[in-house]
Amino acid sequence: SAYRLCIMRKLPSVLVRTLTSGTSGSSMLPDMSEVRSRLRDIVGASTNWRDHVQAMQERKALHTLLAKQQEDLPPRRMKDSYLEVVLPLGSQPEIREKYLNVHNSVRFGRILEDLDSLGVLICYTHTKQEMQPRSPLSIVTALVDKINLCKKIIYPDCDIKFTGNVSWVGRTSMEVKMHMLQLHDGDYSPVLDATFVMVARDPENKRPAFVNPLVPETPEEEEIFKQGELNKLKRIDFSTASLLKMAPTAEERNIVHDIFLNTLDTRQEGKGTVSFRSRKLPPNSVWMEDAKLKGLQICHPQERNIFNRIFGGFLMRKAFELGWATACSYGGSRPFIVSVDDIMFQRPVEVGSLLLLSGQVCYTEKNYIQVRVHSEVYDADTREHQTTNIFHFTFISENEVPRVVPKTYGGKYPINALSSELQSMLYLDGKRHFAATMKEI
């Protein structure tokens, strides 16, 4: 199989802690609606859009509960934040419709929404202050580091269980490891594992805020914590090596130059007119400019999070669906998600925004399709566009796909948009992300 084997962290059995007390059967575990209800209670979020300004004003008073330094906060253990949540697709068929796709499997975009909500709740569980029903912290998703799948199909009529806990803590940030399992023949088997990074901010979501330190208790937990530290360093290294900041390597420049040479129209040579514009598409290839789709979302209050910004899980779902459609139209057959990688939440999306999404196939290899989705908001008053997110998805198609080929030949350009001049850089960026994903398979 081309899919990565999920490595499920076998944390000690004492980590089994749920939102309800003394239960372990899936029928008694909390579901995702309870997760979101609990988040609203913790923050004091309004359920009526007309009251959202007042609800946020009331949070200002919680500033007095913030720690002046991390050392003032009691340390926590991994088991303190461990949660299990059920998605009862099998035992409660009435919720199945929301998760069902046309291929009679589960919509992965919905799973992204659930992981985002659960990750935030896990962090609030880690930072919970005794005797304080409401948290002074605004905990938001900063980064989806990695989501790897080990099953092609998620069945729509079998219960799903999510588990997760805080696995690493900085001063104001937390890494959360989550796993998803599905019930088959009485046993839960692994479907995916995910790593999210959350940041804590003050009650008004303006400045960083300190979080409880994490103390590993066992050698295994020490290893998990060390991996979290390594993940942080890898993210810094990957960011430093970004094509935004560092020119392509000599090898990458040669790759782009070879593509350019292979697309020159040599029939023009005898006429003495060979130039950069005399280009010919190689066999079984598609120009990159012909391998993209675009979408628009009006951001209604229905999609707001507990802080009255657009829910990060909603943004991920919409970006994934456009990415899937881009891969589907490109490959001509049903694509399956293999990995979600390096989703940066660069700025919040306000309710009422016009959200513009651009999906681009930026690299292909055999059956694999690497898709980049660029998300930006358009301000109708200022007529300005601002990038909010960049998403990277790796799909595998049922059939081998054509090679995607950048038509332009250039290098020193920003990579924040999808204009034609950027194609070589987008190609190399996609190749880098694909290579990073394949290392884990």
VOPAGU-2260 file (C-alpha; in pm, 1 decimal, decimal comma):
REM VOPAGU-2260
SITE   aa  ch    i         X         Y         Z
SITE  SER   A    0       0,0       0,0       0,0
SITE  ALA   A    1     112,5     353,0     -75,9
SITE  TYR   A    2     -42,7     475,3     244,5
SITE  ARG   A    3     155,1     541,5     553,8
SITE  LEU   A    4      95,2     295,3     835,8
SITE  CYS   A    5     -56,1     487,0    1122,7
SITE  ILE   A    6     162,8     469,0    1429,5
SITE  MET   A    7     -85,1     488,5    1711,3
SITE  ARG   A    8      76,2     615,9    2029,2
SITE  LYS   A    9      12,7     348,8    2292,3
SITE  LEU   A   10     -19,0     583,3    2583,8
SITE  PRO   A   11     -81,1     424,5    2925,8
SITE  SER   A   12    -431,2     305,7    2993,5
SITE  VAL   A   13    -464,9     570,0    3264,5
SITE  LEU   A   14    -479,9     826,1    2984,4
SITE  VAL   A   15    -832,1     713,9    2910,7
SITE  ARG   A   16   -1019,0    1013,5    3031,5
SITE  THR   A   17   -1344,0    1133,7    2878,7
SITE  LEU   A   18   -1567,8    1434,2    2902,7
SITE  THR   A   19   -1810,7    1215,9    3094,5
SITE  SER   A   20   -1697,0    1038,5    3406,6
SITE  GLY   A   21   -1641,1     669,2    3453,2
SITE  THR   A   22   -1734,4     557,0    3102,6
SITE  SER   A   23   -1541,2     379,0    2830,5
SITE  GLY   A   24   -1805,5     236,0    2596,6
SITE  SER   A   25   -1851,8     432,4    2276,6
SITE  SER   A   26   -2225,4     465,5    2340,8
SITE  MET   A   27   -2147,8     673,0    2652,5
SITE  LEU   A   28   -1870,0     888,2    2509,8
SITE  PRO   A   29   -1945,2    1252,2    2424,6
SITE  ASP   A   30   -2009,5    1333,8    2059,9
SITE  MET   A   31   -1897,7    1628,8    1848,2
SITE  SER   A   32   -2204,8    1838,4    1929,2
SITE  GLU   A   33   -2113,2    1811,5    2297,3
SITE  VAL   A   34   -1756,5    1916,5    2212,1
SITE  ARG   A   35   -1880,7    2237,1    2049,5
SITE  SER   A   36   -2130,5    2302,1    2328,5
SITE  ARG   A   37   -1854,5    2262,2    2585,9
SITE  LEU   A   38   -1633,2    2507,8    2393,9
SITE  ARG   A   39   -1909,9    2769,5    2398,7
SITE  ASP   A   40   -1947,6    2724,3    2775,5
SITE  ILE   A   41   -1573,2    2758,6    2836,8
SITE  VAL   A   42   -1549,6    3082,9    2640,1
SITE  GLY   A   43   -1892,5    3222,6    2715,8
SITE  ALA   A   44   -1970,2    3257,0    2346,4
SITE  SER   A   45   -2306,6    3388,8    2234,9
SITE  THR   A   46   -2545,2    3162,5    2045,8
SITE  ASN   A   47   -2714,2    3465,7    1886,3
SITE  TRP   A   48   -2519,2    3664,4    1628,5
SITE  ARG   A   49   -2684,6    3990,6    1738,0
SITE  ASP   A   50   -2531,3    3945,1    2086,0
SITE  HIS   A   51   -2176,4    3868,1    1971,7
SITE  VAL   A   52   -2034,9    4215,5    2041,3
SITE  GLN   A   53   -2169,2    4210,6    2397,6
SITE  ALA   A   54   -2032,9    3857,8    2454,9
SITE  MET   A   55   -1684,0    3965,2    2348,4
SITE  GLN   A   56   -1705,8    4277,1    2566,2
SITE  GLU   A   57   -1780,3    4058,6    2868,3
SITE  ARG   A   58   -1461,7    3861,9    2804,4
SITE  LYS   A   59   -1246,9    4169,6    2870,5
SITE  ALA   A   60   -1301,5    4124,5    3245,4
SITE  LEU   A   61   -1117,1    3790,4    3227,6
SITE  HIS   A   62    -783,4    3970,6    3172,0
SITE  THR   A   63    -725,8    3962,4    3549,8
SITE  LEU   A   64    -713,5    3581,2    3541,6
SITE  LEU   A   65    -415,8    3565,2    3301,4
SITE  ALA   A   66     -83,0    3444,3    3439,5
SITE  LYS   A   67     194,9    3704,8    3449,5
SITE  GLN   A   68     452,2    3431,4    3374,2
SITE  GLN   A   69     439,3    3062,4    3283,9
SITE  GLU   A   70     600,2    2965,2    3614,1
SITE  ASP   A   71     284,8    3082,1    3795,5
SITE  LEU   A   72      80,8    2807,5    3627,6
SITE  PRO   A   73      66,4    2449,8    3764,6
SITE  PRO   A   74     234,3    2188,0    3541,4
SITE  ARG   A   75       9,8    1937,7    3368,2
SITE  ARG   A   76      54,7    1577,3    3252,6
SITE  MET   A   77     -35,4    1431,8    2913,8
SITE  LYS   A   78    -315,3    1232,2    3066,5
SITE  ASP   A   79    -471,1    1549,6    3206,9
SITE  SER   A   80    -571,3    1664,6    2859,5
SITE  TYR   A   81    -656,1    1323,5    2711,1
SITE  LEU   A   82   -1005,1    1308,3    2559,0
SITE  GLU   A   83   -1209,4    1051,3    2369,9
SITE  VAL   A   84   -1503,0    1154,3    2154,8
SITE  VAL   A   85   -1735,1     942,7    1942,2
SITE  LEU   A   86   -1888,2    1021,1    1604,6
SITE  PRO   A   87   -2182,0     775,8    1610,6
SITE  LEU   A   88   -2235,8     724,4    1238,2
SITE  GLY   A   89   -2334,7     361,6    1293,1
SITE  SER   A   90   -2537,6     385,6    1611,5
SITE  GLN   A   91   -2710,3     718,7    1523,2
SITE  PRO   A   92   -2796,3     709,2    1151,9
SITE  GLU   A   93   -2970,3    1049,2    1171,1
SITE  ILE   A   94   -2633,2    1232,6    1171,1
SITE  ARG   A   95   -2496,5    1025,2     879,7
SITE  GLU   A   96   -2637,7    1246,0     605,0
SITE  LYS   A   97   -2415,6    1538,3     707,8
SITE  TYR   A   98   -2103,3    1323,3     661,8
SITE  LEU   A   99   -2201,9    1127,8     351,3
SITE  ASN   A  100   -2050,9    1187,3       6,8
SITE  VAL   A  101   -2167,0    1066,6    -334,1
SITE  HIS   A  102   -1920,0     774,8    -323,7
SITE  ASN   A  103   -2091,1     639,1      -9,6
SITE  SER   A  104   -1796,6     720,7     214,7
SITE  VAL   A  105   -1735,1     993,6     470,7
SITE  ARG   A  106   -1666,7    1351,7     363,6
SITE  PHE   A  107   -1311,3    1418,1     472,8
SITE  GLY   A  108   -1380,5    1791,8     495,3
SITE  ARG   A  109   -1621,5    1721,0     782,0
SITE  ILE   A  110   -1348,1    1523,9     959,3
SITE  LEU   A  111   -1117,6    1826,3     931,7
SITE  GLU   A  112   -1383,3    2037,3    1104,3
SITE  ASP   A  113   -1416,9    1784,5    1386,0
SITE  LEU   A  114   -1039,7    1757,1    1437,6
SITE  ASP   A  115   -1014,0    2135,1    1463,5
SITE  SER   A  116   -1286,3    2157,7    1729,8
SITE  LEU   A  117   -1145,2    1865,8    1927,2
SITE  GLY   A  118    -791,8    2009,6    1916,5
SITE  VAL   A  119    -911,5    2336,7    2069,1
SITE  LEU   A  120   -1106,0    2156,1    2343,6
SITE  ILE   A  121    -802,4    1940,0    2428,5
SITE  CYS   A  122    -599,1    2258,7    2480,5
SITE  TYR   A  123    -868,5    2412,2    2699,7
SITE  THR   A  124    -866,8    2090,4    2903,1
SITE  HIS   A  125    -488,3    2122,9    2947,4
SITE  THR   A  126    -516,2    2486,3    3060,4
SITE  LYS   A  127    -832,1    2456,5    3271,3
SITE  GLN   A  128    -822,5    2656,9    3593,9
SITE  GLU   A  129    -996,9    2498,9    3890,1
SITE  MET   A  130   -1294,2    2697,9    4018,6
SITE  GLN   A  131   -1304,6    2903,2    3697,7
SITE  PRO   A  132   -1586,2    2789,8    3464,3
SITE  ARG   A  133   -1474,7    3032,0    3192,5
SITE  SER   A  134   -1125,9    3042,8    3050,1
SITE  PRO   A  135    -942,3    3373,8    3007,0
SITE  LEU   A  136    -755,6    3224,0    2711,9
SITE  SER   A  137    -845,7    3252,0    2346,6
SITE  ILE   A  138    -707,5    2931,2    2195,9
SITE  VAL   A  139    -689,1    2924,6    1817,5
SITE  THR   A  140    -539,9    2695,9    1553,2
SITE  ALA   A  141    -205,9    2826,6    1426,1
SITE  LEU   A  142     -94,5    2535,9    1211,0
SITE  VAL   A  143    -201,1    2193,9    1090,6
SITE  ASP   A  144     140,9    2033,6    1086,5
SITE  LYS   A  145      45,6    1698,5     937,4
SITE  ILE   A  146    -249,2    1467,7     883,1
SITE  ASN   A  147    -162,1    1124,1     745,3
SITE  LEU   A  148    -417,0     861,6     646,5
SITE  CYS   A  149    -374,7     487,0     643,6
SITE  LYS   A  150    -722,1     404,2     504,7
SITE  LYS   A  151    -852,2     504,3     161,6
SITE  ILE   A  152   -1217,5     466,4     260,4
SITE  ILE   A  153   -1389,5     599,4     573,0
SITE  TYR   A  154   -1718,3     409,2     604,9
SITE  PRO   A  155   -2036,7     614,0     660,8
SITE  ASP   A  156   -2220,4     353,0     866,6
SITE  CYS   A  157   -1961,0     263,3    1133,2
SITE  ASP   A  158   -1890,4     457,1    1452,1
SITE  ILE   A  159   -1575,5     670,8    1460,0
SITE  LYS   A  160   -1372,1     747,7    1769,9
SITE  PHE   A  161   -1134,3    1041,1    1809,6
SITE  THR   A  162    -866,8    1044,0    2078,2
SITE  GLY   A  163    -608,2    1306,7    2155,4
SITE  ASN   A  164    -397,9    1494,6    2406,7
SITE  VAL   A  165    -146,5    1775,8    2434,6
SITE  SER   A  166     191,7    1628,4    2336,2
SITE  TRP   A  167     423,9    1930,8    2363,6
SITE  VAL   A  168     405,0    2277,9    2515,1
SITE  GLY   A  169     603,8    2596,0    2457,7
SITE  ARG   A  170     538,9    2915,9    2649,2
SITE  THR   A  171     227,3    3022,7    2459,7
SITE  SER   A  172     175,2    2734,1    2215,4
SITE  MET   A  173      71,0    2371,1    2236,6
SITE  GLU   A  174     107,9    2074,6    2002,7
SITE  VAL   A  175    -187,2    1834,7    1996,7
SITE  LYS   A  176    -173,1    1476,6    1872,6
SITE  MET   A  177    -503,1    1327,2    1763,3
SITE  HIS   A  178    -598,9     989,4    1624,6
SITE  MET   A  179    -909,2     870,8    1447,5
SITE  LEU   A  180   -1028,0     509,4    1458,2
SITE  GLN   A  181   -1329,9     336,6    1307,4
SITE  LEU   A  182   -1530,0      47,5    1445,0
SITE  HIS   A  183   -1517,1    -276,7    1242,2
SITE  ASP   A  184   -1626,3    -618,6    1371,1
SITE  GLY   A  185   -1623,6    -496,5    1729,4
SITE  ASP   A  186   -1275,2    -341,3    1719,0
SITE  TYR   A  187   -1151,7       9,5    1648,0
SITE  SER   A  188    -885,9      22,8    1376,9
SITE  PRO   A  189    -664,1     323,4    1288,9
SITE  VAL   A  190    -771,8     561,7    1011,1
SITE  LEU   A  191    -550,1     867,6    1054,3
SITE  ASP   A  192    -322,0    1054,8    1289,0
SITE  ALA   A  193    -298,1    1432,3    1306,1
SITE  THR   A  194     -70,8    1695,0    1457,5
SITE  PHE   A  195    -207,0    2044,8    1519,6
SITE  VAL   A  196     -36,4    2345,6    1676,6
SITE  MET   A  197    -254,6    2578,7    1882,8
SITE  VAL   A  198    -167,1    2917,7    2028,4
SITE  ALA   A  199    -307,5    3084,0    2339,8
SITE  ARG   A  200    -396,0    3452,0    2339,7
SITE  ASP   A  201    -560,3    3694,3    2580,7
SITE  PRO   A  202    -942,0    3713,5    2622,9
SITE  GLU   A  203    -971,6    3957,8    2330,8
SITE  ASN   A  204    -748,9    3744,4    2104,8
SITE  LYS   A  205    -494,7    4026,7    2070,1
SITE  ARG   A  206    -175,5    3922,5    2250,8
SITE  PRO   A  207      -1,6    3592,9    2338,1
SITE  ALA   A  208     -83,2    3437,8    2675,5
SITE  PHE   A  209     106,3    3183,4    2884,8
SITE  VAL   A  210      -9,1    2821,3    2911,5
SITE  ASN   A  211      55,6    2549,9    3167,7
SITE  PRO   A  212     387,4    2367,7    3122,3
SITE  LEU   A  213     376,1    1997,5    3032,2
SITE  VAL   A  214     561,6    1737,0    3238,6
SITE  PRO   A  215     621,8    1393,8    3079,2
SITE  GLU   A  216     591,4    1107,0    3327,8
SITE  THR   A  217     721,6     800,3    3142,4
SITE  PRO   A  218    1005,3     728,0    2896,0
SITE  GLU   A  219     745,4     697,4    2621,3
SITE  GLU   A  220     600,0    1036,6    2706,5
SITE  GLU   A  221     952,8    1181,1    2714,9
SITE  GLU   A  222     996,9    1054,3    2359,8
SITE  ILE   A  223     667,1    1209,7    2247,3
SITE  PHE   A  224     765,7    1541,9    2405,7
SITE  LYS   A  225    1109,0    1533,3    2238,7
SITE  GLN   A  226     939,8    1465,9    1904,7
SITE  GLY   A  227     727,1    1775,4    1962,2
SITE  GLU   A  228    1042,4    1980,7    2012,2
SITE  LEU   A  229    1189,7    1831,6    1694,8
SITE  ASN   A  230     869,6    1911,6    1506,3
SITE  LYS   A  231     905,1    2274,9    1613,1
SITE  LEU   A  232    1264,8    2287,4    1484,7
SITE  LYS   A  233    1161,9    2118,7    1157,8
SITE  ARG   A  234     891,0    2380,2    1105,9
SITE  ILE   A  235    1146,3    2657,2    1158,4
SITE  ASP   A  236    1389,4    2492,3     916,0
SITE  PHE   A  237    1118,6    2435,0     654,3
SITE  SER   A  238    1003,5    2794,3     686,9
SITE  THR   A  239    1361,1    2922,2     653,8
SITE  ALA   A  240    1413,3    2707,5     343,8
SITE  SER   A  241    1090,9    2834,5     186,9
SITE  LEU   A  242    1113,5    2952,3    -170,9
SITE  LEU   A  243     980,7    3281,0     -35,1
SITE  LYS   A  244    1309,7    3333,3     147,9
SITE  MET   A  245    1566,8    3114,7     -23,4
SITE  ALA   A  246    1641,3    3085,7    -394,8
SITE  PRO   A  247    1599,0    2743,5    -558,6
SITE  THR   A  248    1895,4    2509,9    -518,3
SITE  ALA   A  249    2124,0    2430,3    -811,2
SITE  GLU   A  250    1946,5    2095,2    -851,5
SITE  GLU   A  251    1605,1    2264,9    -855,0
SITE  ARG   A  252    1720,3    2522,7   -1108,5
SITE  ASN   A  253    1839,5    2237,4   -1330,3
SITE  ILE   A  254    1500,0    2065,2   -1298,4
SITE  VAL   A  255    1318,4    2379,5   -1412,8
SITE  HIS   A  256    1570,3    2440,1   -1692,3
SITE  ASP   A  257    1531,6    2079,6   -1816,3
SITE  ILE   A  258    1153,9    2124,3   -1824,3
SITE  PHE   A  259    1203,3    2441,5   -2024,7
SITE  LEU   A  260    1434,0    2270,4   -2273,7
SITE  ASN   A  261    1194,4    1977,2   -2311,0
SITE  THR   A  262     911,4    2213,7   -2400,8
SITE  LEU   A  263    1094,4    2417,3   -2663,8
SITE  ASP   A  264     938,8    2387,1   -3007,5
SITE  THR   A  265    1241,0    2266,6   -3204,5
SITE  ARG   A  266    1044,3    2287,3   -3530,1
SITE  GLN   A  267    1120,3    2657,9   -3523,0
SITE  GLU   A  268    1498,1    2602,8   -3521,9
SITE  GLY   A  269    1538,8    2599,7   -3898,9
SITE  LYS   A  270    1352,6    2927,1   -3920,2
SITE  GLY   A  271    1588,8    3085,6   -3669,1
SITE  THR   A  272    1297,6    3179,8   -3443,7
SITE  VAL   A  273    1349,0    2955,3   -3140,8
SITE  SER   A  274    1267,1    3166,0   -2835,4
SITE  PHE   A  275    1117,4    3147,9   -2488,9
SITE  ARG   A  276     776,5    3179,9   -2650,8
SITE  SER   A  277     820,2    2886,4   -2888,4
SITE  ARG   A  278     684,3    2620,3   -2652,8
SITE  LYS   A  279     537,0    2277,1   -2712,4
SITE  LEU   A  280     358,6    2061,3   -2459,6
SITE  PRO   A  281     530,0    1719,0   -2417,8
SITE  PRO   A  282     318,7    1402,1   -2459,4
SITE  ASN   A  283      91,1    1302,9   -2169,0
SITE  SER   A  284     133,8    1643,2   -2003,6
SITE  VAL   A  285     -81,7    1938,4   -1900,6
SITE  TRP   A  286      24,3    2301,6   -1876,9
SITE  MET   A  287       6,6    2417,0   -1516,8
SITE  GLU   A  288    -207,5    2713,9   -1614,9
SITE  ASP   A  289    -474,4    2466,1   -1731,9
SITE  ALA   A  290    -474,8    2273,2   -1403,3
SITE  LYS   A  291    -654,8    2500,8   -1161,1
SITE  LEU   A  292   -1001,0    2572,9   -1024,1
SITE  LYS   A  293   -1138,6    2869,2    -832,2
SITE  GLY   A  294   -1416,6    2916,0    -582,0
SITE  LEU   A  295   -1589,0    3186,3    -379,0
SITE  GLN   A  296   -1751,4    3170,5     -34,7
SITE  ILE   A  297   -1957,4    3438,0     136,9
SITE  CYS   A  298   -1872,0    3405,3     506,1
SITE  HIS   A  299   -2205,2    3396,8     689,6
SITE  PRO   A  300   -2248,1    3409,0    1071,1
SITE  GLN   A  301   -2344,8    3039,4    1065,5
SITE  GLU   A  302   -1978,8    2952,8    1005,3
SITE  ARG   A  303   -1838,1    3157,6    1294,2
SITE  ASN   A  304   -1629,0    3012,2    1574,0
SITE  ILE   A  305   -1656,4    3084,2    1946,1
SITE  PHE   A  306   -1464,1    3410,2    1891,3
SITE  ASN   A  307   -1698,0    3527,8    1612,9
SITE  ARG   A  308   -1442,3    3482,3    1338,5
SITE  ILE   A  309   -1488,5    3224,7    1062,9
SITE  PHE   A  310   -1428,8    2873,8    1199,4
SITE  GLY   A  311   -1089,1    2735,6    1093,7
SITE  GLY   A  312   -1242,4    2393,2    1036,2
SITE  PHE   A  313   -1487,1    2545,6     787,3
SITE  LEU   A  314   -1196,4    2704,6     597,0
SITE  MET   A  315   -1017,6    2367,9     591,5
SITE  ARG   A  316   -1329,7    2188,8     467,2
SITE  LYS   A  317   -1387,9    2433,4     185,1
SITE  ALA   A  318   -1020,8    2430,7      84,5
SITE  PHE   A  319   -1011,8    2050,3      89,2
SITE  GLU   A  320   -1326,1    2022,2    -122,7
SITE  LEU   A  321   -1181,8    2259,0    -382,0
SITE  GLY   A  322    -849,0    2072,0    -367,9
SITE  TRP   A  323   -1029,6    1741,0    -419,3
SITE  ALA   A  324   -1227,4    1882,1    -711,6
SITE  THR   A  325    -904,0    2016,0    -864,1
SITE  ALA   A  326    -738,5    1673,9    -835,5
SITE  CYS   A  327   -1052,3    1499,9    -965,9
SITE  SER   A  328   -1084,4    1717,7   -1275,2
SITE  TYR   A  329    -711,9    1689,1   -1342,1
SITE  GLY   A  330    -674,4    1312,0   -1303,7
SITE  GLY   A  331   -1007,8    1216,7   -1458,8
SITE  SER   A  332   -1083,6     966,0   -1184,5
SITE  ARG   A  333   -1164,6     964,2    -814,7
SITE  PRO   A  334    -873,8    1089,6    -601,0
SITE  PHE   A  335    -811,1     977,7    -242,6
SITE  ILE   A  336    -649,5    1198,7      18,4
SITE  VAL   A  337    -312,0    1070,9     143,2
SITE  SER   A  338    -180,6    1362,1     344,4
SITE  VAL   A  339    -263,9    1714,8     456,0
SITE  ASP   A  340      49,6    1914,4     518,7
SITE  ASP   A  341     162,9    2248,8     654,4
SITE  ILE   A  342    -158,5    2452,9     675,5
SITE  MET   A  343     -68,7    2797,5     805,8
SITE  PHE   A  344    -339,9    3021,0     952,3
SITE  GLN   A  345    -187,7    3356,8     866,6
SITE  ARG   A  346    -476,4    3584,7     959,6
SITE  PRO   A  347    -834,8    3544,0    1081,1
SITE  VAL   A  348   -1130,2    3564,5     844,1
SITE  GLU   A  349   -1404,2    3801,2     953,0
SITE  VAL   A  350   -1773,9    3723,7     924,1
SITE  GLY   A  351   -1907,6    3893,2     611,6
SITE  SER   A  352   -1583,6    3850,0     416,2
SITE  LEU   A  353   -1568,7    3737,1      55,1
SITE  LEU   A  354   -1340,2    3434,3      63,4
SITE  LEU   A  355   -1162,3    3355,0    -263,6
SITE  LEU   A  356   -1011,1    3007,5    -304,2
SITE  SER   A  357    -771,2    2902,7    -581,7
SITE  GLY   A  358    -678,3    2536,4    -630,2
SITE  GLN   A  359    -368,1    2456,0    -834,4
SITE  VAL   A  360    -212,4    2123,0    -932,1
SITE  CYS   A  361     152,6    2209,1    -878,3
SITE  TYR   A  362     327,6    1871,2    -895,4
SITE  THR   A  363     246,1    1518,4   -1016,6
SITE  GLU   A  364     424,1    1185,3   -1005,2
SITE  LYS   A  365     275,6     854,6   -1123,0
SITE  ASN   A  366     -67,0     836,8    -950,4
SITE  TYR   A  367       4,9    1122,0    -709,8
SITE  ILE   A  368    -131,4    1475,1    -740,0
SITE  GLN   A  369       1,6    1756,2    -522,4
SITE  VAL   A  370    -252,6    2037,5    -489,1
SITE  ARG   A  371    -200,7    2381,0    -338,4
SITE  VAL   A  372    -504,0    2584,6    -235,8
SITE  HIS   A  373    -455,7    2955,5    -180,0
SITE  SER   A  374    -715,0    3135,1      32,2
SITE  GLU   A  375    -759,7    3510,7      44,1
SITE  VAL   A  376   -1022,1    3758,4     156,3
SITE  TYR   A  377   -1144,0    4046,7     -56,1
SITE  ASP   A  378   -1241,3    4370,8     113,0
SITE  ALA   A  379   -1506,8    4534,7    -103,5
SITE  ASP   A  380   -1449,2    4873,6      64,4
SITE  THR   A  381   -1072,9    4893,3      10,0
SITE  ARG   A  382   -1065,5    4655,4    -291,6
SITE  GLU   A  383    -767,1    4482,8    -131,9
SITE  HIS   A  384    -686,3    4111,4    -127,3
SITE  GLN   A  385    -516,3    3955,7     175,9
SITE  THR   A  386    -387,2    3599,1     202,6
SITE  THR   A  387    -537,9    3407,8     495,2
SITE  ASN   A  388    -423,9    3049,4     437,7
SITE  ILE   A  389    -221,0    2826,3     209,3
SITE  PHE   A  390    -316,9    2457,5     205,8
SITE  HIS   A  391    -117,1    2160,9      77,1
SITE  PHE   A  392    -292,0    1833,1      -9,6
SITE  THR   A  393    -144,9    1510,8    -146,6
SITE  PHE   A  394    -391,9    1290,8    -337,5
SITE  ILE   A  395    -356,1     953,3    -505,2
SITE  SER   A  396    -565,1     887,0    -813,9
SITE  GLU   A  397    -705,0     553,4    -926,9
SITE  ASN   A  398    -509,6     589,4   -1253,2
SITE  GLU   A  399    -171,7     730,5   -1347,3
SITE  VAL   A  400    -205,0    1102,0   -1417,7
SITE  PRO   A  401     -46,1    1332,0   -1678,2
SITE  ARG   A  402     260,3    1528,0   -1583,9
SITE  VAL   A  403     191,6    1889,4   -1489,9
SITE  VAL   A  404     432,4    2128,7   -1662,7
SITE  PRO   A  405     506,5    2492,2   -1574,9
SITE  LYS   A  406     495,9    2701,6   -1889,3
SITE  THR   A  407     676,2    3007,7   -1760,1
SITE  TYR   A  408    1046,2    3016,2   -1692,6
SITE  GLY   A  409    1135,7    3246,8   -1405,6
SITE  GLY   A  410    1251,8    3248,0   -1051,9
SITE  LYS   A  411    1258,0    3557,0    -835,7
SITE  TYR   A  412     890,8    3602,0    -771,0
SITE  PRO   A  413     677,7    3598,1    -455,5
SITE  ILE   A  414     471,9    3282,4    -411,3
SITE  ASN   A  415     160,6    3434,3    -254,9
SITE  ALA   A  416     -52,1    3425,8    -569,7
SITE  LEU   A  417    -125,3    3207,8    -868,8
SITE  SER   A  418     -25,3    3436,0   -1155,4
SITE  SER   A  419     136,1    3267,9   -1454,3
SITE  GLU   A  420     483,6    3403,8   -1375,1
SITE  LEU   A  421     495,2    3196,3   -1058,8
SITE  GLN   A  422     454,7    2853,5   -1212,1
SITE  SER   A  423     815,1    2737,1   -1184,3
SITE  MET   A  424     825,3    2836,9    -816,8
SITE  LEU   A  425     490,8    2670,2    -746,8
SITE  TYR   A  426     615,1    2354,5    -917,9
SITE  LEU   A  427     928,3    2341,6    -700,4
SITE  ASP   A  428     730,3    2421,9    -385,8
SITE  GLY   A  429     487,4    2139,1    -467,3
SITE  LYS   A  430     777,4    1903,3    -531,1
SITE  ARG   A  431     923,8    1986,4    -190,7
SITE  HIS   A  432     594,7    1921,0     -11,6
SITE  PHE   A  433     543,0    1597,1    -201,3
SITE  ALA   A  434     895,0    1478,8    -113,4
SITE  ALA   A  435     836,5    1556,4     255,3
SITE  THR   A  436     513,8    1352,1     248,2
SITE  MET   A  437     675,6    1057,8      71,1
SITE  LYS   A  438     948,5    1039,0     336,2
SITE  GLU   A  439     682,1     929,4     580,7
SITE  ILE   A  440     535,8     656,7     359,1
